[in-house]
């Protein structure tokens, strides 16, 4: 598996792109983070499967499906470059985690944990959206490159990838 | 960037733009802290 990951890592040098008006980008760092997420989530899924073998209440295929949704949202989070994508990927991750927290329906603790996590996560989502709305109202943009220009007067993208400048 | 809004006119609403900008990022950071740090520990 690590040899396969090494081949993917070599491929990362051709994985630079900048699409949807710089909403989604990729470079060597984002690609490496995605590979690390895939490797460690695969290892962790193996550990979960070993645990599910002993616990008959959470032994079902939907668990793995929801777990894969979390991994996909993390991979999407690595490539995202504006607040909209950041919020969407965080919400996809959170909604999947709410389900997994309340997954063991025979346990009162699990249901209580799911409800508590949902309420606190909803409050946190409101705070994040309020902050994003303030920044959008001030700067007129939610793109991270534009916010760099708004904050510092220049963008690091212009120094690293001059040809990608819109 | 910034062509949609007249920042000079908006300064009537935001007397101190830097402070409001800081508050916006502060809300985002507190929200991320709640969502990824505090809320899972309350499970």
Backbone of each chain as ProteinMPNN parsed JSONL, in Angstrom:
{"seq_chain_A": "XXXXXXXXXXXXXXXXXXXXXXXXXXXXXXXXXXXXXXXXXXXXXXXXXXXXXXXXXXXXXXXXXXXXXXXXXXXXXXXXXXXXXXXXXXXXXXXXXXXXXXXXXXXXXXXXXXXXXXXXXXXXXXXXXXXXXXXXXXXXXXXXXXXXXXXXXXXXXXXXXXXXXX", "coords_chain_A": {"N_chain_A": [[0.821, -1.202, 0.0], [1.984, 1.195, 0.722], [3.824, 1.558, -1.275], [2.126, 2.06, -3.413], [1.044, 4.465, -2.503], [3.364, 5.991, -2.646], [3.758, 6.119, -5.406], [1.483, 7.623, -6.079], [2.201, 9.952, -4.8], [4.396, 10.793, -6.284], [3.033, 11.402, -8.592], [1.878, 13.73, -7.805], [3.202, 16.013, -8.555], [2.196, 16.838, -10.921], [-0.267, 17.749, -10.282], [-1.312, 20.295, -10.081], [-3.857, 22.579, -10.098], [-6.435, 25.02, -10.713], [-9.483, 25.849, -10.356], [-12.946, 26.775, -11.14], [-13.052, 29.623, -10.788], [-10.977, 30.01, -8.899], [-12.143, 28.785, -6.712], [-11.722, 26.139, -6.061], [-8.714, 24.619, -5.539], [-5.528, 23.056, -6.143], [-2.43, 21.855, -5.023], [0.958, 20.724, -4.421], [1.056, 20.484, -1.68], [-1.636, 20.32, -0.787], [-2.339, 17.992, -2.127], [-0.629, 16.136, -0.894], [-1.653, 16.216, 1.703], [-4.182, 15.128, 1.228], [-3.449, 12.522, 0.507], [-2.351, 11.639, 2.93], [-4.621, 11.726, 4.553], [-6.212, 9.768, 3.289], [-4.614, 7.475, 3.692], [-4.417, 7.244, 6.548], [-7.128, 7.16, 7.262], [-7.879, 4.79, 6.074], [-6.406, 2.946, 7.585], [-7.616, 3.416, 10.072], [-10.215, 2.667, 9.523], [-9.871, -0.064, 9.295], [-9.302, -0.682, 11.976], [-11.764, 0.047, 13.133], [-13.41, -1.85, 11.92], [-12.454, -4.188, 13.082], [-13.329, -3.698, 15.644], [-16.084, -3.614, 15.277], [-16.614, -6.221, 14.794], [-16.861, -7.369, 17.262], [-18.986, -6.066, 18.379], [-22.298, -6.31, 18.137], [-24.268, -4.473, 17.711], [-23.579, -2.291, 16.151], [-22.948, -3.388, 13.772], [-23.152, -3.008, 10.606], [-23.614, -2.155, 7.135], [-24.084, 0.479, 6.562], [-22.637, 2.031, 8.293], [-19.981, 2.086, 7.361], [-20.41, 3.387, 4.957], [-21.233, 5.977, 5.798], [-18.946, 6.691, 7.14], [-17.184, 6.856, 4.985], [-18.268, 9.098, 3.759], [-17.435, 11.081, 5.553], [-14.659, 10.954, 5.179], [-14.559, 11.727, 2.491], [-15.488, 14.366, 2.708], [-13.397, 15.499, 4.16], [-11.313, 15.287, 2.295], [-12.325, 16.953, 0.323], [-12.24, 19.309, 1.771], [-9.513, 19.83, 1.85], [-8.93, 20.827, -0.668], [-10.301, 23.147, -1.006], [-11.02, 26.639, -1.514], [-12.47, 28.852, -0.699], [-14.859, 30.498, 1.507], [-17.37, 29.408, 1.219], [-17.08, 26.749, 0.26], [-15.557, 25.792, 2.358], [-17.41, 25.918, 4.491], [-19.4, 24.202, 3.515], [-18.057, 21.71, 3.318], [-17.344, 21.324, 5.996], [-19.904, 21.111, 7.112], [-20.9, 18.814, 5.853], [-19.18, 16.934, 6.943], [-19.864, 17.255, 9.667], [-22.609, 16.563, 9.765], [-22.471, 13.864, 9.081], [-21.017, 12.962, 11.248], [-22.798, 13.484, 13.339], [-24.712, 11.532, 12.863], [-23.166, 9.231, 13.252], [-22.542, 9.538, 15.941], [-24.962, 9.133, 17.216], [-25.477, 6.519, 16.611], [-25.691, 3.99, 17.833], [-28.503, 2.83, 18.656], [-29.635, 1.437, 20.729], [-28.493, 2.309, 23.004], [-28.789, 4.64, 25.592], [-26.907, 6.555, 26.187], [-25.59, 6.969, 23.779], [-27.596, 8.144, 22.169], [-28.081, 10.485, 23.643], [-25.566, 11.686, 23.404], [-25.528, 12.169, 20.649], [-27.601, 14.077, 20.379], [-26.653, 16.193, 21.992], [-24.274, 16.818, 20.646], [-25.321, 17.598, 18.197], [-26.778, 19.943, 18.865], [-24.779, 21.675, 19.93], [-23.11, 21.766, 17.703], [-24.785, 23.011, 15.853], [-25.013, 25.559, 16.964], [-22.341, 26.354, 16.715], [-22.115, 26.353, 13.923], [-23.791, 28.495, 13.299], [-22.305, 30.588, 14.413], [-19.988, 30.523, 12.829], [-21.085, 31.147, 10.311], [-22.024, 33.72, 10.823], [-19.607, 35.125, 11.257], [-18.466, 34.785, 8.693], [-20.31, 36.231, 7.183], [-19.877, 38.825, 8.13], [-17.239, 39.282, 7.237], [-17.622, 39.013, 4.484], [-19.35, 41.161, 4.049], [-17.632, 43.287, 4.558], [-15.395, 42.964, 2.804], [-16.365, 42.144, 0.357], [-15.922, 39.724, -0.856], [-15.509, 36.156, -0.785], [-13.462, 34.606, -1.379], [-10.291, 33.094, -0.742], [-7.884, 33.995, -1.847], [-8.581, 36.584, -2.686], [-9.163, 37.638, -0.196], [-6.644, 37.586, 0.951], [-5.391, 39.578, -0.568], [-6.992, 41.706, 0.209], [-6.381, 41.831, 2.923], [-3.517, 41.926, 3.257], [-2.546, 43.261, 1.103], [-1.251, 41.986, -0.917], [-1.033, 38.844, -2.691], [-0.107, 35.57, -1.824], [-0.233, 33.724, -3.805], [0.475, 35.049, -6.136], [3.186, 35.241, -5.908], [4.01, 32.602, -5.848], [2.73, 31.154, -7.931], [2.827, 32.752, -10.598], [1.637, 32.588, -13.114], [-0.914, 31.725, -12.719], [-2.505, 33.764, -11.979], [-5.546, 35.484, -12.018]], "CA_chain_A": [[0.0, 0.0, 0.0], [2.834, 2.389, 0.783], [4.379, 1.76, -2.597], [1.068, 2.721, -4.194], [0.986, 5.856, -2.054], [4.536, 6.688, -3.17], [3.491, 6.422, -6.815], [0.543, 8.745, -6.103], [2.937, 11.139, -4.38], [5.173, 11.244, -7.445], [2.072, 11.99, -9.519], [1.377, 14.996, -7.285], [3.862, 17.168, -9.16], [1.387, 17.297, -12.04], [-1.624, 17.899, -9.743], [-1.618, 21.694, -9.821], [-4.939, 23.176, -10.876], [-7.059, 26.182, -10.084], [-10.71, 25.84, -11.149], [-14.141, 27.454, -10.603], [-12.639, 30.957, -10.359], [-10.154, 29.82, -7.693], [-12.868, 28.222, -5.576], [-11.101, 24.858, -5.746], [-7.34, 24.595, -6.027], [-4.729, 21.918, -5.699], [-0.984, 21.915, -5.228], [1.652, 19.561, -3.849], [0.74, 20.388, -0.247], [-2.998, 19.803, -0.653], [-2.324, 16.593, -2.583], [0.001, 15.329, 0.152], [-2.601, 16.108, 2.821], [-5.209, 14.167, 0.83], [-2.891, 11.169, 0.602], [-2.222, 11.298, 4.353], [-5.975, 11.453, 5.043], [-6.653, 8.463, 2.766], [-3.846, 6.4, 4.328], [-4.762, 7.06, 7.953], [-8.531, 6.749, 7.398], [-7.941, 3.365, 5.745], [-5.941, 2.21, 8.771], [-8.608, 3.558, 11.129], [-11.384, 1.852, 9.149], [-9.544, -1.428, 9.685], [-9.48, -0.795, 13.426], [-13.208, 0.071, 13.403], [-13.98, -3.131, 11.496], [-12.117, -5.152, 14.119], [-14.184, -3.43, 16.79], [-17.454, -3.962, 14.912], [-16.748, -7.685, 14.845], [-17.258, -7.759, 18.614], [-20.172, -5.323, 18.817], [-23.303, -6.656, 17.14], [-25.248, -3.402, 17.528], [-23.168, -1.353, 15.098], [-22.44, -4.151, 12.641], [-23.99, -2.815, 9.431], [-22.816, -1.568, 6.058], [-24.257, 1.935, 6.499], [-21.579, 2.657, 9.086], [-18.835, 2.324, 6.484], [-20.82, 4.395, 3.973], [-21.18, 7.299, 6.439], [-17.521, 6.951, 7.388], [-16.6, 7.31, 3.723], [-18.701, 10.487, 3.55], [-16.545, 11.925, 6.351], [-13.356, 11.001, 4.505], [-14.705, 12.535, 1.283], [-15.589, 15.774, 3.071], [-12.051, 15.958, 4.53], [-10.549, 15.446, 1.058], [-12.85, 18.172, -0.3], [-11.777, 20.435, 2.58], [-8.118, 20.127, 1.542], [-8.776, 21.516, -1.929], [-11.238, 24.245, -1.113], [-10.317, 27.915, -1.421], [-13.3, 29.973, -0.275], [-15.617, 30.199, 2.713], [-18.539, 28.574, 0.894], [-16.648, 25.361, 0.253], [-15.149, 25.45, 3.726], [-18.595, 25.655, 5.3], [-20.09, 23.013, 3.005], [-17.331, 20.488, 3.688], [-17.474, 21.154, 7.442], [-21.256, 20.65, 7.427], [-21.011, 17.407, 5.45], [-18.481, 16.167, 7.963], [-20.594, 17.311, 10.932], [-23.851, 15.798, 9.674], [-22.12, 12.457, 9.148], [-20.595, 12.641, 12.617], [-23.991, 13.425, 14.187], [-25.319, 10.215, 12.679], [-22.331, 8.21, 13.88], [-22.597, 9.675, 17.399], [-26.233, 8.571, 17.683], [-25.692, 5.321, 15.782], [-26.072, 2.835, 18.664], [-29.818, 3.282, 19.131], [-30.029, 0.741, 21.956], [-27.825, 2.927, 24.139], [-29.256, 5.997, 25.891], [-25.749, 7.456, 26.136], [-25.315, 7.308, 22.377], [-28.617, 9.094, 21.721], [-27.816, 11.747, 24.325], [-24.373, 12.276, 22.791], [-25.896, 12.697, 19.335], [-28.398, 15.306, 20.527], [-25.768, 17.249, 22.493], [-23.346, 17.174, 19.573], [-26.079, 18.32, 17.167], [-27.122, 21.288, 19.33], [-23.561, 22.481, 19.982], [-22.634, 21.971, 16.337], [-25.645, 24.0, 15.189], [-24.586, 26.874, 17.473], [-21.048, 26.663, 16.107], [-22.35, 26.693, 12.514], [-24.307, 29.86, 13.271], [-21.212, 31.54, 14.667], [-19.126, 30.552, 11.645], [-21.78, 31.876, 9.242], [-22.052, 35.144, 11.194], [-18.286, 35.673, 10.955], [-18.293, 34.837, 7.239], [-21.126, 37.323, 6.651], [-19.188, 40.085, 8.442], [-16.089, 39.441, 6.342], [-18.123, 39.259, 3.134], [-19.87, 42.517, 3.995], [-16.535, 44.251, 4.54], [-14.445, 42.846, 1.702], [-17.043, 41.893, -0.905], [-15.479, 38.478, -1.458], [-15.283, 35.073, 0.159], [-12.324, 33.83, -1.867], [-9.138, 33.297, 0.142], [-6.898, 34.827, -2.539], [-9.039, 37.972, -2.601], [-9.035, 38.097, 1.185], [-5.224, 37.889, 1.162], [-5.132, 40.903, -1.139], [-7.692, 42.683, 1.044], [-5.757, 41.938, 4.236], [-2.096, 42.247, 3.257], [-2.184, 44.05, -0.063], [-0.708, 41.12, -1.969], [-1.424, 37.45, -2.53], [1.011, 34.636, -1.92], [-0.359, 33.012, -5.071], [1.182, 35.78, -7.173], [4.611, 34.96, -5.788], [4.304, 31.185, -6.075], [2.268, 30.785, -9.266], [2.465, 34.0, -11.303], [0.837, 32.351, -14.316], [-2.28, 31.372, -12.356], [-3.236, 34.962, -11.567], [-6.692, 35.759, -12.882]], "C_chain_A": [[0.858, 1.255, 0.0], [3.543, 2.64, -0.53], [3.39, 2.445, -3.527], [0.955, 4.19, -3.809], [2.188, 6.65, -2.573], [4.336, 7.046, -4.638], [2.518, 7.591, -6.94], [1.249, 10.044, -5.734], [3.79, 11.693, -5.513], [4.259, 11.932, -8.45], [1.639, 13.38, -9.084], [2.021, 16.192, -7.95], [3.125, 17.659, -10.403], [-0.045, 17.574, -11.592], [-1.931, 19.344, -9.39], [-2.764, 22.146, -10.71], [-5.648, 24.219, -10.033], [-8.365, 26.44, -10.846], [-11.825, 26.566, -10.43], [-13.778, 28.817, -10.028], [-11.928, 30.903, -9.014], [-10.965, 29.378, -6.484], [-12.239, 26.915, -5.123], [-9.713, 24.85, -6.365], [-6.676, 23.307, -5.578], [-3.266, 22.229, -5.969], [-0.351, 20.719, -4.504], [1.278, 19.387, -2.383], [-0.655, 19.814, -0.031], [-3.054, 18.332, -1.048], [-1.713, 15.689, -1.529], [-0.941, 15.145, 1.33], [-3.707, 15.117, 2.481], [-4.7, 12.736, 0.944], [-2.771, 10.736, 2.053], [-3.594, 10.948, 4.923], [-6.446, 10.083, 4.575], [-5.936, 7.334, 3.491], [-4.315, 6.162, 5.755], [-6.229, 6.664, 8.136], [-8.705, 5.286, 7.006], [-7.505, 2.527, 6.933], [-7.005, 2.246, 9.861], [-9.87, 2.771, 10.821], [-11.133, 0.384, 9.458], [-9.732, -1.655, 11.167], [-10.957, -0.819, 13.792], [-13.841, -1.269, 13.036], [-13.678, -4.209, 12.523], [-12.997, -4.956, 15.346], [-15.619, -3.846, 16.509], [-17.687, -5.467, 14.953], [-17.222, -8.141, 16.219], [-18.558, -7.091, 19.061], [-21.271, -5.52, 17.783], [-24.25, -5.503, 16.849], [-24.856, -2.42, 16.426], [-22.626, -2.095, 13.884], [-23.393, -3.995, 11.466], [-23.181, -2.064, 8.39], [-22.974, -0.064, 5.988], [-23.162, 2.673, 7.261], [-20.381, 3.025, 8.208], [-19.163, 3.386, 5.443], [-20.712, 5.804, 4.571], [-19.739, 7.684, 6.759], [-16.828, 7.436, 6.117], [-17.051, 8.723, 3.375], [-17.81, 11.448, 4.334], [-15.193, 12.073, 5.663], [-13.439, 11.86, 3.252], [-14.776, 14.017, 1.621], [-14.234, 16.324, 3.494], [-11.198, 16.182, 3.283], [-11.001, 16.707, 0.324], [-12.351, 19.407, 0.437], [-10.343, 20.811, 2.248], [-7.988, 20.964, 0.281], [-9.552, 22.796, -2.037], [-10.53, 25.573, -0.872], [-11.263, 29.082, -1.195], [-14.177, 29.522, 0.899], [-16.819, 29.311, 2.435], [-18.18, 27.093, 0.927], [-16.209, 24.891, 1.616], [-16.348, 25.082, 4.571], [-19.316, 24.391, 4.843], [-19.391, 21.73, 3.432], [-17.407, 20.245, 5.188], [-18.851, 20.622, 7.813], [-21.466, 19.202, 7.019], [-20.343, 16.502, 6.468], [-19.3, 16.113, 9.252], [-21.864, 16.468, 10.879], [-23.581, 14.301, 9.725], [-21.733, 12.068, 10.572], [-21.769, 12.641, 13.594], [-24.631, 12.039, 14.099], [-24.496, 9.153, 13.402], [-22.369, 8.312, 15.396], [-23.854, 9.016, 17.95], [-26.522, 7.229, 17.036], [-26.197, 4.139, 16.6], [-27.401, 3.148, 19.351], [-30.263, 2.57, 20.4], [-29.42, 1.367, 23.201], [-28.366, 4.333, 24.359], [-28.113, 6.988, 25.824], [-25.465, 7.905, 24.712], [-26.316, 8.332, 21.846], [-28.398, 10.47, 22.344], [-26.609, 12.458, 23.704], [-24.698, 12.875, 21.433], [-26.65, 14.001, 19.435], [-27.524, 16.462, 21.002], [-24.83, 17.755, 21.394], [-24.057, 17.984, 18.49], [-26.361, 19.751, 17.608], [-25.876, 22.183, 19.353], [-23.007, 22.751, 18.588], [-23.471, 22.984, 15.576], [-25.286, 25.404, 15.66], [-23.277, 27.297, 16.815], [-21.206, 27.04, 14.637], [-22.882, 28.115, 12.39], [-23.228, 30.883, 13.489], [-20.295, 31.658, 13.463], [-19.786, 31.366, 10.536], [-21.849, 33.368, 9.552], [-20.708, 35.806, 10.898], [-18.037, 35.797, 9.466], [-19.088, 35.999, 6.658], [-20.5, 38.675, 6.959], [-18.05, 40.317, 7.465], [-16.538, 39.693, 4.91], [-18.674, 40.671, 3.002], [-18.777, 43.557, 3.921], [-15.739, 44.183, 3.252], [-15.126, 42.62, 0.365], [-16.613, 40.619, -1.575], [-15.339, 37.419, -0.378], [-14.098, 34.226, -0.274], [-11.083, 34.135, -1.037], [-8.053, 34.142, -0.523], [-7.288, 36.312, -2.443], [-8.891, 38.511, -1.183], [-7.581, 38.341, 1.557], [-4.895, 39.27, 0.634], [-5.778, 41.976, -0.268], [-6.965, 42.896, 2.367], [-4.344, 42.49, 4.164], [-1.685, 43.124, 2.077], [-1.557, 43.243, -1.166], [-1.169, 39.694, -1.689], [-0.198, 36.568, -2.671], [0.972, 33.864, -3.225], [0.432, 33.699, -6.168], [2.683, 35.511, -7.125], [4.93, 33.521, -6.18], [3.94, 30.777, -7.499], [1.871, 32.054, -10.025], [1.541, 33.769, -12.484], [-0.608, 32.045, -13.983], [-3.12, 32.593, -12.018], [-4.353, 35.27, -12.548], [-6.632, 37.191, -13.411]], "O_chain_A": [[0.516, 2.253, -0.634], [3.835, 3.785, -0.876], [3.764, 3.301, -4.329], [0.792, 5.056, -4.668], [2.063, 7.83, -2.901], [4.698, 8.141, -5.069], [2.693, 8.454, -7.8], [0.942, 11.104, -6.278], [3.896, 12.907, -5.685], [4.644, 12.914, -9.084], [1.093, 14.137, -9.887], [1.457, 17.286, -7.923], [3.387, 18.759, -10.889], [-0.949, 17.63, -12.426], [-2.73, 19.599, -8.49], [-2.658, 22.104, -11.936], [-5.482, 24.288, -8.816], [-8.372, 27.153, -11.849], [-11.69, 26.932, -9.263], [-14.155, 29.133, -8.9], [-12.248, 31.665, -8.101], [-10.532, 29.57, -5.348], [-12.223, 26.614, -3.929], [-9.559, 25.051, -7.57], [-7.202, 22.571, -4.743], [-2.912, 22.79, -7.006], [-1.052, 19.82, -4.039], [1.192, 18.26, -1.896], [-0.844, 18.929, 0.803], [-3.722, 17.527, -0.399], [-2.216, 14.591, -1.289], [-1.027, 14.055, 1.897], [-4.132, 14.347, 3.342], [-5.412, 11.848, 1.413], [-3.058, 9.583, 2.377], [-3.726, 9.99, 5.685], [-7.012, 9.318, 5.356], [-6.562, 6.343, 3.868], [-4.581, 5.024, 6.142], [-6.552, 5.916, 9.058], [-9.581, 4.605, 7.54], [-8.14, 1.524, 7.261], [-7.271, 1.231, 10.504], [-10.528, 2.263, 11.73], [-12.054, -0.339, 9.837], [-10.255, -2.689, 11.582], [-11.373, -1.598, 14.65], [-14.708, -1.767, 13.754], [-14.529, -5.05, 12.813], [-13.37, -5.923, 16.011], [-16.3, -4.369, 17.39], [-18.816, -5.929, 15.125], [-17.898, -9.162, 16.344], [-19.165, -7.528, 20.039], [-21.199, -4.973, 16.683], [-24.967, -5.536, 15.849], [-25.726, -1.782, 15.833], [-21.926, -1.509, 13.058], [-24.344, -4.766, 11.338], [-22.185, -1.416, 8.713], [-22.118, 0.621, 5.428], [-22.804, 3.8, 6.917], [-19.84, 4.127, 8.302], [-18.306, 4.193, 5.083], [-20.173, 6.712, 3.939], [-19.36, 8.851, 6.661], [-15.981, 8.327, 6.171], [-16.295, 9.473, 2.758], [-17.466, 12.518, 3.832], [-14.648, 13.173, 5.574], [-12.524, 12.631, 2.962], [-14.197, 14.842, 0.914], [-13.934, 17.487, 3.224], [-10.445, 17.153, 3.214], [-10.182, 17.441, -0.228], [-12.071, 20.432, -0.183], [-9.977, 21.982, 2.347], [-7.038, 21.736, 0.155], [-9.478, 23.476, -3.06], [-9.558, 25.635, -0.12], [-10.888, 30.22, -1.478], [-14.232, 28.34, 1.238], [-17.245, 28.549, 3.302], [-18.879, 26.285, 1.539], [-16.449, 23.746, 2.0], [-16.335, 24.076, 5.281], [-19.786, 23.603, 5.664], [-20.04, 20.774, 3.855], [-17.522, 19.099, 5.623], [-18.977, 19.789, 8.711], [-22.122, 18.441, 7.73], [-20.865, 15.442, 6.815], [-19.422, 15.052, 9.865], [-22.17, 15.743, 11.825], [-24.346, 13.547, 10.326], [-22.076, 10.984, 11.045], [-21.756, 11.891, 14.57], [-25.035, 11.454, 15.104], [-25.046, 8.285, 14.079], [-22.244, 7.298, 16.083], [-23.824, 8.412, 19.022], [-27.683, 6.835, 16.921], [-27.033, 3.369, 16.128], [-27.431, 3.659, 20.471], [-31.173, 3.041, 21.083], [-29.779, 1.008, 24.322], [-28.403, 5.136, 23.427], [-28.316, 8.141, 25.445], [-25.142, 9.067, 24.465], [-25.935, 9.278, 21.156], [-28.514, 11.493, 21.668], [-26.626, 13.673, 23.505], [-24.213, 13.954, 21.093], [-26.387, 14.934, 18.676], [-27.629, 17.576, 20.49], [-24.624, 18.958, 21.238], [-23.493, 18.926, 17.932], [-26.203, 20.681, 16.817], [-25.909, 23.31, 18.859], [-22.493, 23.837, 18.32], [-22.947, 23.733, 14.751], [-25.254, 26.338, 14.859], [-23.118, 28.448, 16.409], [-20.52, 27.938, 14.15], [-22.483, 28.858, 11.492], [-23.216, 31.928, 12.84], [-19.87, 32.757, 13.107], [-19.129, 32.182, 9.89], [-21.744, 34.194, 8.645], [-20.662, 36.911, 10.358], [-17.466, 36.788, 9.011], [-18.616, 36.681, 5.749], [-20.579, 39.587, 6.136], [-17.903, 41.414, 6.925], [-15.925, 40.485, 4.195], [-18.495, 41.313, 1.967], [-18.957, 44.601, 3.294], [-15.433, 45.217, 2.659], [-14.521, 42.88, -0.676], [-16.901, 40.426, -2.756], [-15.087, 37.728, 0.787], [-13.763, 33.24, 0.383], [-10.842, 35.285, -0.669], [-7.373, 34.917, 0.149], [-6.454, 37.173, -2.161], [-8.544, 39.674, -0.98], [-7.295, 39.204, 2.387], [-4.206, 40.048, 1.295], [-5.187, 43.029, -0.032], [-6.933, 44.013, 2.883], [-3.993, 43.406, 4.907], [-0.582, 43.67, 2.066], [-1.345, 43.764, -2.261], [-1.634, 39.381, -0.593], [0.647, 36.795, -3.537], [2.004, 33.398, -3.707], [1.001, 33.035, -7.035], [3.368, 35.546, -8.148], [5.977, 33.245, -6.765], [4.731, 30.137, -8.192], [0.688, 32.39, -10.081], [0.746, 34.643, -12.83], [-1.461, 32.096, -14.869], [-4.324, 32.471, -11.792], [-4.136, 35.313, -13.76], [-7.515, 37.611, -14.159]]}, "seq_chain_B": "XXXXXXXXXXXXXXXXXXXXXXXXXXXXXXXXXXXXXXXXXXX", "coords_chain_B": {"N_chain_B": [[-11.952, 42.494, -7.037], [-13.746, 43.803, -4.349], [-15.121, 45.557, -5.935], [-17.808, 45.551, -5.947], [-18.839, 46.892, -3.819], [-18.99, 50.128, -2.34], [-16.511, 51.157, -0.477], [-15.953, 53.456, 0.907], [-18.482, 54.598, 1.308], [-19.545, 52.582, 2.834], [-18.217, 52.894, 5.209], [-19.709, 54.433, 6.847], [-21.343, 52.679, 8.082], [-19.594, 50.849, 9.196], [-17.583, 51.902, 11.473], [-15.02, 51.371, 12.369], [-13.106, 49.642, 10.484], [-11.03, 47.734, 10.559], [-11.266, 46.627, 13.085], [-13.811, 45.466, 12.947], [-13.349, 43.609, 10.938], [-11.519, 41.992, 12.258], [-13.246, 41.016, 14.249], [-14.959, 39.474, 12.698], [-13.259, 37.374, 11.791], [-12.658, 36.403, 14.299], [-15.123, 35.382, 15.172], [-15.381, 33.285, 13.315], [-13.203, 31.678, 14.026], [-13.811, 31.047, 16.689], [-16.191, 29.648, 16.213], [-15.239, 27.463, 14.674], [-13.629, 26.328, 16.619], [-15.565, 25.57, 18.504], [-17.039, 23.757, 16.948], [-15.236, 21.762, 16.131], [-13.724, 21.208, 18.37], [-14.869, 21.692, 21.046], [-17.544, 20.739, 20.957], [-17.372, 17.905, 20.174], [-16.176, 16.902, 22.506], [-18.173, 17.11, 24.343], [-19.691, 14.966, 23.865]], "CA_chain_B": [[-12.21, 42.432, -5.59], [-14.189, 45.03, -3.741], [-15.764, 46.458, -6.876], [-19.248, 45.513, -5.755], [-19.232, 47.761, -2.72], [-18.246, 51.359, -2.143], [-16.032, 51.03, 0.902], [-16.058, 54.763, 1.572], [-19.855, 54.75, 1.785], [-19.8, 51.594, 3.879], [-17.577, 53.266, 6.459], [-20.724, 54.98, 7.744], [-21.871, 51.575, 8.875], [-18.495, 50.256, 9.944], [-16.712, 53.017, 11.833], [-13.65, 50.879, 12.483], [-13.153, 48.463, 9.617], [-10.082, 46.708, 10.982], [-11.811, 45.945, 14.258], [-14.918, 44.613, 12.499], [-12.721, 42.496, 10.221], [-10.991, 41.098, 13.298], [-14.373, 40.351, 14.905], [-15.424, 38.44, 11.776], [-12.372, 36.21, 11.89], [-12.781, 35.861, 15.657], [-16.321, 34.539, 15.192], [-15.11, 32.059, 12.559], [-12.28, 30.829, 14.779], [-14.557, 30.505, 17.833], [-17.116, 28.647, 15.688], [-14.472, 26.261, 14.344], [-13.205, 25.725, 17.885], [-16.728, 24.9, 19.063], [-17.501, 22.632, 16.129], [-14.239, 20.696, 16.032], [-13.065, 20.931, 19.633], [-15.7, 21.642, 22.248], [-18.729, 19.91, 20.776], [-17.109, 16.466, 20.279], [-15.852, 16.503, 23.866], [-19.396, 17.028, 25.125], [-20.374, 13.71, 23.609]], "C_chain_B": [[-12.662, 43.784, -5.092], [-14.895, 45.978, -4.678], [-17.268, 46.533, -6.656], [-19.712, 46.532, -4.72], [-18.361, 49.022, -2.693], [-17.812, 51.414, -0.685], [-16.097, 52.353, 1.647], [-17.469, 54.968, 2.119], [-20.153, 53.781, 2.913], [-19.187, 51.989, 5.203], [-18.54, 53.995, 7.383], [-21.275, 53.891, 8.65], [-20.787, 50.951, 9.745], [-17.493, 51.353, 10.263], [-15.257, 52.584, 11.87], [-13.553, 49.564, 11.727], [-12.228, 47.361, 10.085], [-10.636, 45.912, 12.16], [-12.951, 45.011, 13.85], [-14.399, 43.396, 11.748], [-12.169, 41.477, 11.208], [-12.12, 40.329, 13.985], [-14.919, 39.233, 14.009], [-14.578, 37.194, 11.849], [-12.45, 35.574, 13.269], [-13.999, 34.946, 15.764], [-16.065, 33.222, 14.47], [-14.227, 31.123, 13.366], [-12.981, 30.225, 15.992], [-15.529, 29.423, 17.369], [-16.412, 27.357, 15.323], [-14.014, 25.552, 15.609], [-14.363, 24.964, 18.529], [-17.038, 23.635, 18.285], [-16.527, 21.471, 16.16], [-13.62, 20.341, 17.365], [-14.009, 20.721, 20.786], [-16.847, 20.659, 22.087], [-18.433, 18.41, 20.82], [-16.793, 16.023, 21.696], [-17.072, 16.484, 24.763], [-20.193, 15.779, 24.818], [-20.249, 12.798, 24.812]], "O_chain_B": [[-12.031, 44.801, -5.38], [-15.24, 47.092, -4.283], [-17.925, 47.464, -7.122], [-20.859, 46.977, -4.754], [-17.166, 48.981, -2.984], [-18.61, 51.676, 0.215], [-16.275, 52.381, 2.865], [-17.646, 55.444, 3.24], [-20.908, 54.095, 3.834], [-19.596, 51.467, 6.24], [-18.249, 54.169, 8.567], [-21.623, 54.128, 9.807], [-21.036, 50.573, 10.89], [-16.653, 51.697, 9.431], [-14.367, 53.328, 11.458], [-13.877, 48.503, 12.262], [-12.582, 46.184, 10.023], [-10.495, 44.691, 12.225], [-13.045, 43.891, 14.352], [-14.927, 42.293, 11.89], [-12.322, 40.269, 11.03], [-11.98, 39.14, 14.272], [-15.296, 38.171, 14.502], [-15.1, 36.085, 11.956], [-12.326, 34.357, 13.405], [-13.929, 33.874, 16.364], [-16.477, 32.163, 14.943], [-14.463, 29.915, 13.396], [-12.787, 29.05, 16.304], [-15.685, 28.401, 18.037], [-16.912, 26.271, 15.617], [-14.008, 24.322, 15.67], [-14.18, 23.858, 19.037], [-17.272, 22.576, 18.866], [-16.945, 20.314, 16.209], [-13.036, 19.265, 17.493], [-13.963, 19.682, 21.445], [-17.098, 19.839, 22.97], [-19.19, 17.681, 21.462], [-17.102, 14.891, 22.068], [-17.024, 15.901, 25.846], [-21.24, 15.539, 25.419], [-20.763, 11.68, 24.795]]}, "name": "protein", "num_of_chains": 2, "seq": "XXXXXXXXXXXXXXXXXXXXXXXXXXXXXXXXXXXXXXXXXXXXXXXXXXXXXXXXXXXXXXXXXXXXXXXXXXXXXXXXXXXXXXXXXXXXXXXXXXXXXXXXXXXXXXXXXXXXXXXXXXXXXXXXXXXXXXXXXXXXXXXXXXXXXXXXXXXXXXXXXXXXXXXXXXXXXXXXXXXXXXXXXXXXXXXXXXXXXXXXXXXXXXXXX"}
